Amino acid sequence: MFVWFMRIPILALIAVMTGALPAQAQGQAGQELSIEEQPGYEPSPDEENLPATYQRQLVYFRSVEPPGTIIVTTSQRFLYVIQGNNRALRYGIGVGREGFQWVGLLKISRKAEWPDWTPPAEMIARQPYLPRFMAGGPGNPLGARALYLGNTIYRIHGTNQPQTIGHAVSSGCFRLVNKDVIDLYDRIAVGTKVVVRQAPEL
């Protein structure tokens, strides 16, 4: 699968294409949380009620991309699904923390319901108490659904930590609350174009 990453040095590009390392950090300013994964924690419905800014909503959004395209803007902490006529469906997301942000162009390569979770070695090195494998379910850090990005290690997925939406906390993946990732999963097909950028087009 062809993968094009923008504004990334060639060594970082190779690392991302092979799934070996996160892409180059963008050094954004913004909210960041000191957080660790909490496998087994199941959030309450009240915890999944996001602030109004990050709730799923139809918004005005100018783009040259065709309807159905996903656009992620890491500086804003939003994921957009283009609807046409200068409209997009907007979801609040959590993004990669400093050192784990990237920009580029990929496609959805596969989808999974209640995905299993196998923490990468780098995450286990930082958090050695983590399980080496966790079956899918409500307490799984990948949440209710996952959409896999090309042949990289990155995903758009749910979360069992809804308080992280709107923050830069992940290892490069994009997380949504479970009700939003289920809605997105039902709208998006394998092969969908995903554009990841730092900020919206002007």
N, C-alpha and C positions, 0 to 999 in steps of 0.2 A: 504494500500500500504506500502510495506517495504521501510523504509528510513534509510540510514546509514550516519551519519555525523562523520568525522574524526577529531581527536584531539580536541574534544570539551567536557568540563566537563559535567557530567550527568545532572545537573540542566539546563544547556544551551541546551543540547540535547532534554530534555523534552519540553522546551519552544519552540524550533524550530519545533518539531514534531506536537505540538498542534497549532502552528501559533501564540502563545501568544507574543513572544519577538524575537528580532533579535538574531542571534547566536553570539558567542564570537568574539570580535574584534581580528584581527590579528596584529594590531599595525604597519602597513606597513608605510615605508617612501615613499613619492612621492608627486606629485602635488595634491593639494586640493583646491577647490574653496569655497568661502563663497557664498552660493546660496540658493534661495528660489524658490519654484515652482511658475510658472507664468501661471495659467490657463487662457485660452483665447488668449494667444499670438500665432500667426501663423508665423513661420519662412519663410523667402524668400528662393527660390532655391539656391541663392548664399551662404546663411548661412549654407546650408546643404552640401556644398562642403568641405569635410574634408581634413586636411593635408594628404600628401601622405602616411605617416606611418599608418594612421587609415582607409584608404580606403580599401574596400573589394578587396581581392586578393588571388590567389592561392600561397601557400608557402610550403617549405620543412618543415615537421613536423613528428618526430618519435613518434609513439605511439603503444601500444599493443591493443588499443581499436578497435573494428570493424568499418568499414565504416558506416557513418551516426551518430555516437556518437558525442555529443556536449561536448567540453572541454572548460571551462572558466579558464583563469589564471588572477587572480585579480591584481597581482603585475605588469603585463605587460599591463593590460587594453585591452585584446584580448579575443575573443570568436572564437573557431575553430570548424569546422565541418569536421570530419575525412573523407577523400576520398579514403584511401588505397594507397599502394605503397609509403609510407612515404610522402604523400601530404595531405594538409588540406586547406579548404577555410577559410580564416581569416577575421574577422570583428573587427573594432575598437569599443570599448564599454566604457560606464561610469559604475563605480562600487560603492559599498558601501563606505561611508566615515568612518573615524575612529570611532570605536564603533559599526559599522553595517556590518562588513565583516564576512564571514563565509566560511567554506570549507565542502564539503560533496558530497553525491551521491543521486540523485533524478531522477525522470522521468517526462516527460511532461504529465500533467494530463488532460489538455484541451487547446483549442486555441480559440481566439476571434478576429474578425475583428472590428476595430474602437471601442475598448472596452469602456464601461462606467467607470468612476472613482469615487470611494467613499474613500476619505482620511481617514486613520485610526485615532482613537482618539488621539494617541500620536503626529501625525503630526499636527492635529488641535490645540493641546495644544501649540505647538511651533509657529504655524502660524494661529492664530484665525480668520484671514480674509478669509481663504480658504472656498470655497463652500463645503457644506456637501455632495453634489452629483453633478456630471457633466456628461452629456451625451457624448458619443463618438463623435469625430470630429477632424478637423485639429488643433484646439486650446487645445485639451485635453492633459494633461501631459503624458498619457500612449501612445500617438501616434496612429499610424495606425494599429498596431497589438499587441497582447499579447499572450505569451505562458506561461502557469501557471505551477509552479514547485511543483509537489506532492500535499500534502494537507497543504502546508505552505502558508504564506502571500507573498511569493516571486514570481517574474515574470521576464521573459525576454520580454522587450517591447520597443516600439518606444519612441520618445520624441519630444516635441515642443521646446527643448533647445539644438540644435545641438552643441553649444559651450561647452557643458559638456562632450562630448566624449573625452576619454583619461584622465579623472579626476575621483577622488574619491568623489562623491557628494551625492549618493542616500541613501535611508534607507535600503539597502540590495538587491534591485533589480538590474538587468543589463539592461542598456538602449542602444539602437542603433538609428541612424538616420532612418527616416521612410522608405527611399528607401531600406535600408539594412534589416530592420526588415520585410518588405514585402517579400524580396528575401528569407530570412531565413524561414519565415512562410510557403512559398510555397515548401520548401525542406523538412521540418520536420514534422513527423507524431506524433500523440498522442502515448505515450508509449516510445518515444525516451529517451535513457539514457543520463543524464547530469552529468558530473563530474566537480565539482568546486574545484579548488586547488589554492594555493598561487602562485606557479611558475610551469613552465613546468617540465616534467620528464627529468632527465639527461640521 
